[in-house]
């Protein structure tokens, strides 16, 4: 039978001997990084940043989740090819983003 020799592990370093942590980067360096658009749908809502937007429902709400149906109703839409002109506020843009796959969004001048 072969015998195995066990070697002792090196003792763990104490807290005082631990390596110092790297200094945190200044906040200004983080702010300088350019922010890229995550998806095309977000850029659509950003390019119509002020004024009013015309929202047209292109796809029906049958076989959609109940929260998507409720969002369409909140936008004032309930049937295909119906349009509404809405104020461009953050809450309206959020609702548009939630059901963007069902809508067509246009800028109203």
N, CA, C and O of each residue as an XYZ file, in Angstrom:
436
protein
N       0.836     -1.175      0.000
C       0.000      0.000      0.000
C       0.880      1.236      0.000
O       1.862      1.340      0.734
N       0.504      2.124     -0.814
C       1.264      3.361     -0.888
C       0.760      4.308      0.180
O      -0.441      4.431      0.421
N       1.693      4.960      0.798
C       1.311      5.928      1.823
C       1.371      7.320      1.216
O       2.254      7.639      0.420
N       0.432      8.113      1.604
C       0.411      9.495      1.113
C       0.912     10.405      2.199
O       0.549     10.252      3.365
N       1.717     11.321      1.835
C       2.214     12.265      2.827
C       1.361     13.523      2.772
O       1.068     14.054      1.701
N       0.991     13.961      3.895
C       0.179     15.175      3.983
C       1.096     16.335      4.315
O       1.901     16.275      5.244
N       0.954     17.375      3.541
C       1.765     18.556      3.828
C       0.892     19.590      4.504
O      -0.299     19.716      4.219
N       1.495     20.299      5.376
C       0.755     21.341      6.081
C       0.634     22.566      5.192
O       1.577     22.944      4.497
N      -0.519     23.169      5.225
C      -0.754     24.389      4.462
C      -0.085     25.551      5.174
O       0.081     25.529      6.393
N       0.287     26.538      4.432
C       0.907     27.730      5.017
C      -0.118     28.436      5.883
O      -1.301     28.469      5.546
N       0.329     29.005      7.005
C      -0.619     29.700      7.876
C      -1.201     30.917      7.163
O      -0.523     31.588      6.385
N      -2.469     31.180      7.446
C      -3.168     32.305      6.819
C      -2.571     33.614      7.287
O      -2.152     33.739      8.438
N      -2.534     34.573      6.409
C      -1.987     35.881      6.752
C      -2.946     36.597      7.684
O      -4.165     36.505      7.536
N      -2.387     37.302      8.631
C      -3.239     38.036      9.566
C      -3.783     39.280      8.886
O      -3.326     39.666      7.810
N      -4.752     39.896      9.518
C      -5.388     41.070      8.929
C      -4.402     42.219      8.761
O      -4.517     42.995      7.812
N      -3.454     42.336      9.647
C      -2.498     43.437      9.539
C      -1.545     43.232      8.363
O      -1.003     44.204      7.837
N      -1.334     41.990      7.946
C      -0.442     41.709      6.835
C      -1.177     41.684      5.495
O      -0.543     41.538      4.450
N      -2.493     41.824      5.508
C      -3.285     41.757      4.278
C      -2.919     42.923      3.361
O      -2.500     43.986      3.820
N      -3.084     42.702      2.058
C      -2.764     43.737      1.086
C      -3.771     44.877      1.195
O      -4.960     44.635      1.406
N      -3.305     46.115      1.052
C      -4.254     47.240      1.116
C      -5.141     47.243     -0.128
O      -4.714     46.859     -1.217
N      -6.367     47.679      0.060
C      -7.322     47.747     -1.056
C      -6.942     48.892     -1.980
O      -6.356     49.889     -1.559
N      -7.290     48.723     -3.252
C      -6.997     49.767     -4.234
C      -7.866     50.983     -3.954
O      -9.011     50.858     -3.517
N      -7.315     52.142     -4.207
C      -8.051     53.385     -3.961
C      -9.201     53.493     -4.957
O      -9.073     53.087     -6.112
N     -10.319     54.040     -4.502
C     -11.496     54.186     -5.355
C     -11.240     55.261     -6.403
O     -10.551     56.246     -6.136
N     -11.793     55.072     -7.589
C     -11.638     56.052     -8.656
C     -12.518     57.255     -8.369
O     -13.592     57.111     -7.786
N     -12.080     58.425     -8.767
C     -12.910     59.610     -8.521
C     -14.196     59.551     -9.341
O     -14.243     58.924    -10.400
N     -15.224     60.204     -8.845
C     -16.541     60.190     -9.497
C     -16.507     60.893    -10.844
O     -17.315     60.580    -11.719
N     -15.592     61.833    -11.029
C     -15.526     62.568    -12.286
C     -15.149     61.648    -13.442
O     -15.601     61.862    -14.567
N     -14.341     60.643    -13.190
C     -13.943     59.716    -14.249
C     -15.130     58.897    -14.722
O     -15.223     58.572    -15.906
N     -16.024     58.562    -13.834
C     -17.214     57.797    -14.209
C     -18.173     58.645    -15.038
O     -18.819     58.121    -15.945
N     -18.279     59.918    -14.755
C     -19.224     60.790    -15.435
C     -18.789     61.088    -16.868
O     -19.627     61.456    -17.691
N     -17.509     60.941    -17.186
C     -17.013     61.285    -18.509
C     -17.312     60.222    -19.564
O     -17.213     60.493    -20.760
N     -17.675     59.019    -19.132
C     -17.938     57.953    -20.089
C     -19.209     58.261    -20.879
O     -20.218     58.648    -20.289
N     -19.177     58.096    -22.207
C     -20.392     58.336    -22.993
C     -21.419     57.240    -22.764
O     -21.071     56.071    -22.596
N     -22.669     57.624    -22.759
C     -23.748     56.673    -22.547
C     -24.291     56.269    -23.913
O     -24.742     57.121    -24.679
N     -24.251     54.974    -24.221
C     -24.749     54.480    -25.501
C     -26.204     54.070    -25.353
O     -26.628     53.654    -24.274
N     -26.964     54.184    -26.423
C     -28.375     53.775    -26.413
C     -28.454     52.260    -26.324
O     -27.732     51.556    -27.030
N     -29.320     51.760    -25.469
C     -29.436     50.322    -25.258
C     -30.247     49.645    -26.349
O     -29.947     48.514    -26.731
N     -31.263     50.317    -26.852
C     -32.071     49.707    -27.901
C     -32.658     50.797    -28.787
O     -32.671     51.975    -28.431
N     -33.133     50.382    -29.926
C     -33.689     51.334    -30.884
C     -34.974     51.960    -30.360
O     -35.268     53.114    -30.670
N     -35.739     51.218    -29.573
C     -37.006     51.731    -29.066
C     -36.783     52.907    -28.128
O     -37.585     53.841    -28.109
N     -35.714     52.875    -27.354
C     -35.442     53.981    -26.457
C     -35.082     55.231    -27.235
O     -35.467     56.333    -26.844
N     -34.354     55.079    -28.327
C     -33.993     56.254    -29.112
C     -35.210     56.862    -29.783
O     -35.251     58.072    -30.005
N     -36.202     56.044    -30.110
C     -37.426     56.562    -30.709
C     -38.121     57.483    -29.727
O     -38.580     58.558    -30.112
N     -38.210     57.085    -28.463
C     -38.882     57.927    -27.490
C     -38.029     59.131    -27.120
O     -38.581     60.153    -26.714
N     -36.693     59.055    -27.244
C     -35.848     60.192    -26.915
C     -35.856     61.242    -28.018
O     -35.719     62.431    -27.730
N     -36.015     60.824    -29.289
C     -35.968     61.801    -30.357
C     -37.222     62.670    -30.389
O     -37.205     63.749    -30.981
N     -38.292     62.224    -29.773
C     -39.489     63.039    -29.635
C     -39.529     63.558    -28.200
O     -40.417     63.204    -27.424
N     -38.574     64.387    -27.865
C     -38.349     64.753    -26.479
C     -39.286     65.825    -25.949
O     -39.465     65.921    -24.735
N     -39.883     66.626    -26.803
C     -40.739     67.695    -26.294
C     -41.992     67.828    -27.150
O     -42.047     67.331    -28.275
N     -42.984     68.497    -26.610
C     -44.214     68.706    -27.362
C     -45.194     67.568    -27.214
O     -45.489     67.118    -26.107
N     -45.697     67.108    -28.346
C     -46.721     66.066    -28.348
C     -46.298     64.919    -29.246
O     -45.471     65.085    -30.142
N     -46.872     63.758    -28.994
C     -46.605     62.577    -29.815
C     -47.933     61.996    -30.271
O     -48.930     62.037    -29.551
N     -47.923     61.454    -31.484
C     -49.095     60.773    -32.017
C     -48.821     59.281    -31.914
O     -47.843     58.779    -32.469
N     -49.686     58.581    -31.203
C     -49.531     57.154    -30.960
C     -50.649     56.428    -31.691
O     -51.824     56.739    -31.498
N     -50.288     55.456    -32.534
C     -51.260     54.669    -33.283
C     -51.092     53.209    -32.922
O     -49.985     52.675    -32.981
N     -52.184     52.557    -32.549
C     -52.135     51.131    -32.228
C     -52.153     50.349    -33.531
O     -53.097     50.467    -34.312
N     -51.118     49.551    -33.774
C     -50.999     48.806    -35.021
C     -51.394     47.342    -34.868
O     -51.807     46.712    -35.842
N     -51.276     46.796    -33.675
C     -51.561     45.382    -33.418
C     -52.589     45.314    -32.303
O     -52.534     46.102    -31.359
N     -53.514     44.392    -32.399
C     -54.567     44.250    -31.403
C     -54.061     43.718    -30.074
O     -52.924     43.258    -29.964
N     -54.918     43.789    -29.071
C     -54.531     43.375    -27.723
C     -54.975     41.955    -27.384
O     -54.818     41.519    -26.244
N     -55.519     41.237    -28.343
C     -55.912     39.850    -28.091
C     -54.658     39.022    -27.859
O     -53.653     39.205    -28.547
N     -54.711     38.129    -26.912
C     -53.605     37.242    -26.534
C     -52.419     38.014    -25.966
O     -51.279     37.567    -26.089
N     -52.670     39.157    -25.352
C     -51.627     39.925    -24.677
C     -51.863     39.848    -23.184
O     -52.966     39.545    -22.730
N     -50.822     40.123    -22.433
C     -50.944     40.105    -20.980
C     -51.883     41.223    -20.528
O     -52.058     42.225    -21.220
N     -52.475     41.031    -19.366
C     -53.462     41.999    -18.881
C     -52.839     43.364    -18.606
O     -53.506     44.384    -18.775
N     -51.566     43.403    -18.183
C     -50.943     44.702    -17.934
C     -50.706     45.467    -19.236
O     -50.738     46.698    -19.240
N     -50.467     44.752    -20.344
C     -50.305     45.419    -21.636
C     -51.639     45.964    -22.127
O     -51.692     47.057    -22.691
N     -52.710     45.218    -21.920
C     -54.049     45.719    -22.283
C     -54.387     46.965    -21.478
O     -54.905     47.943    -22.018
N     -54.087     46.922    -20.179
C     -54.374     48.067    -19.320
C     -53.544     49.286    -19.733
O     -54.022     50.417    -19.646
N     -52.321     49.067    -20.176
C     -51.484     50.176    -20.636
C     -52.058     50.797    -21.900
O     -52.058     52.019    -22.040
N     -52.546     49.972    -22.823
C     -53.186     50.513    -24.026
C     -54.413     51.340    -23.673
O     -54.638     52.402    -24.254
N     -55.199     50.859    -22.732
C     -56.379     51.614    -22.294
C     -55.946     52.923    -21.644
O     -56.581     53.958    -21.845
N     -54.869     52.881    -20.867
C     -54.328     54.093    -20.249
C     -53.868     55.116    -21.272
O     -53.935     56.320    -21.024
N     -53.406     54.647    -22.413
C     -53.021     55.548    -23.503
C     -54.231     56.025    -24.303
O     -54.103     56.908    -25.152
N     -55.401     55.449    -24.039
C     -56.613     55.837    -24.753
C     -56.829     55.048    -26.025
O     -57.571     55.484    -26.905
N     -56.200     53.905    -26.136
C     -56.327     53.068    -27.330
C     -57.018     51.764    -26.961
O     -56.821     51.245    -25.863
N     -57.836     51.225    -27.883
C     -58.442     49.924    -27.610
C     -58.669     49.101    -28.873
O     -58.998     47.918    -28.786
N     -58.498     49.713    -30.050
C     -58.684     48.971    -31.299
C     -57.560     49.327    -32.253
O     -56.908     50.362    -32.114
N     -57.342     48.448    -33.230
C     -56.286     48.670    -34.209
C     -56.559     49.909    -35.044
O     -57.708     50.251    -35.323
N     -55.480     50.575    -35.439
C     -55.492     51.741    -36.327
C     -56.190     52.957    -35.729
O     -56.634     53.843    -36.460
N     -56.286     52.999    -34.433
C     -56.790     54.192    -33.769
C     -55.605     54.984    -33.254
O     -54.601     54.414    -32.826
N     -55.728     56.302    -33.299
C     -54.621     57.173    -32.922
C     -55.035     58.125    -31.818
O     -56.212     58.452    -31.664
N     -54.054     58.561    -31.058
C     -54.233     59.575    -30.023
C     -53.036     60.503    -30.071
O     -51.915     60.063    -30.324
N     -53.263     61.760    -29.833
C     -52.194     62.728    -29.680
C     -52.078     63.006    -28.196
O     -53.032     63.451    -27.557
N     -50.887     62.737    -27.647
C     -50.675     62.822    -26.201
C     -49.534     63.772    -25.886
O     -48.630     63.968    -26.698
N     -49.585     64.361    -24.698
C     -48.466     65.166    -24.208
C     -47.277     64.249    -23.986
O     -47.436     63.115    -23.534
N     -46.100     64.734    -24.302
C     -44.891     63.931    -24.147
C     -44.322     64.143    -22.749
O     -43.464     65.000    -22.536
N     -44.815     63.350    -21.800
C     -44.349     63.401    -20.420
C     -43.636     62.095    -20.101
O     -43.795     61.115    -20.830
N     -42.858     62.062    -19.031
C     -42.167     60.816    -18.680
C     -43.110     59.638    -18.446
O     -42.767     58.505    -18.783
N     -44.279     59.881    -17.881
C     -45.207     58.783    -17.633
C     -45.772     58.231    -18.942
O     -45.927     57.019    -19.087
N     -46.077     59.110    -19.889
C     -46.580     58.659    -21.195
C     -45.479     57.920    -21.946
O     -45.747     56.894    -22.570
N     -44.247     58.422    -21.897
C     -43.142     57.731    -22.561
C     -42.918     56.354    -21.963
O     -42.578     55.419    -22.688
N     -43.103     56.207    -20.652
C     -42.972     54.897    -20.019
C     -44.041     53.929    -20.492
O     -43.755     52.755    -20.726
N     -45.266     54.409    -20.636
C     -46.335     53.543    -21.140
C     -46.093     53.159    -22.591
O     -46.335     52.018    -22.985
N     -45.613     54.114    -23.389
C     -45.304     53.818    -24.788
C     -44.206     52.764    -24.857
O     -44.279     51.842    -25.670
N     -43.201     52.895    -24.016
C     -42.095     51.932    -24.026
C     -42.571     50.532    -23.658
O     -42.058     49.543    -24.182
N     -43.534     50.446    -22.774
C     -44.015     49.139    -22.326
C     -44.730     48.377    -23.439
O     -44.630     47.152    -23.505
N     -45.438     49.071    -24.300
C     -46.179     48.412    -25.383
C     -45.676     48.871    -26.748
O     -46.448     48.956    -27.703
N     -44.390     49.163    -26.839
C     -43.810     49.701    -28.070
C     -43.939     48.750    -29.250
O     -43.946     49.192    -30.399
N     -44.042     47.452    -28.986
C     -44.165     46.469    -30.058
C     -45.566     46.462    -30.668
O     -45.783     45.818    -31.694
N     -46.508     47.157    -30.064
C     -47.879     47.225    -30.569
C     -48.207     48.574    -31.210
O     -49.277     48.736    -31.795
N     -47.304     49.530    -31.106
C     -47.592     50.911    -31.477
C     -46.699     51.435    -32.588
O     -45.650     50.869    -32.897
N     -47.151     52.536    -33.176
C     -46.340     53.360    -34.048
C     -46.367     54.759    -33.435
O     -47.438     55.296    -33.152
N     -45.192     55.344    -33.231
C     -45.083     56.642    -32.562
C     -44.545     57.661    -33.556
O     -43.560     57.406    -34.249
N     -45.201     58.822    -33.621
C     -44.789     59.902    -34.518
C     -44.731     61.202    -33.749
O     -45.496     61.416    -32.808
N     -43.826     62.062    -34.150
C     -43.719     63.381    -33.537
C     -44.749     64.310    -34.170
O     -44.923     64.322    -35.388
N     -45.423     65.082    -33.334
C     -46.391     66.063    -33.811
C     -45.753     67.427    -33.669
O     -45.324     67.798    -32.577
N     -45.683     68.180    -34.756
C     -45.025     69.492    -34.689
C     -45.985     70.596    -34.376
O     -45.584     71.756    -34.286
